Amino acid sequence: MKLTMLGTGNAMVTECYNTCFVLSDNGQDFMIDGGGGNTILHQLKEAGIDWRNIRDIFVTHKHVDHLMGIIWMVRMICQHMHQGQYDGEANIYGHEEVIELIEKISKMLLSKKHTKMLGKHLHLIAVKDGETRSIQGKKVTFFDIQSTKAKQFGFTMELNDGEKLTCCGDEPYRECEKQYAENSTWLLHEAFCLDGQADIFHPYEKQHSTVKDACEKAEQLGVKNLVLYHTEDNNIKNRKALYEAEGKQYFHGKLYIPDDLETLEI
């Protein structure tokens, strides 16, 4: 399996794309979030991922920097289904509020000849806290991160040999996630900025964390591989080196601060 980061930035970035990624395994692509617009199509193209091969999508929450790229995916999938250029079915997962919003926006903005594919070949699937689905032949369990901003779900995926990959969404880890995040082989966690920049970027006011915070928590949870994303982009050129230098003081597993379009072997 490989993880391709289509975007690594927070909502307001201009030097990189908003955080979203694809998990690829055995010829199947599973996309998580879509960023804030049709740049999602460019990112997929640059990553060498055929959007037609994405049959499963999960949307963590309704914020525009995660949701609006999904509307473009809906348009592309439905349009090509209508034209007979997209074979088979596709699924979009999310909690009930997100699924209702995707359907509403799609029907407001897209043509009827395309949206008639919704529920027919493109399935909008509302999942509940703790619900497990089979995606890419693997068990994926969705969970409520108990956000105080907007309802948000993360997920954990069972890998081979008892390993697991867990995504905490784009807010700091909470104790309600322990059963999923603890002892994860791979943990995906947001890190808004360096600890020394907290007075500049005010991560706590936005329900976000610093690199130090995320690394300390991953260390306590017994995580083996930690991927940090959803960052500021004021010093994108040096972000990787700066974040690694701070993070390695608090986390002793393997630490990754990927750039947009970077791929990691899982």
Secondary structure, 3 states (H helix, E strand, C coil): CEEEEEECECCCCCCCCECEEEEEECCEEEEECCCCCCHHHHHHHHCCCCHHHEEEEECCCCCHHHHHHHHHHHHHHHHHHHCCCCCCCEEEEECHHHHHHHHHHHHHHCCHHHHCCECCCEEEEECCCCCEEEECCEEEEEEECCCCCCCCEEEEEECHHHCEEEECCCCCCCHHHHHHHCCCCEEEEECCECHHHHHHHCHHHHCCCEHHHHHHHHHHHCCCEEEEECECCCCCCCHHHHHHHHHCCCCCCEEECCCCCCEEEC
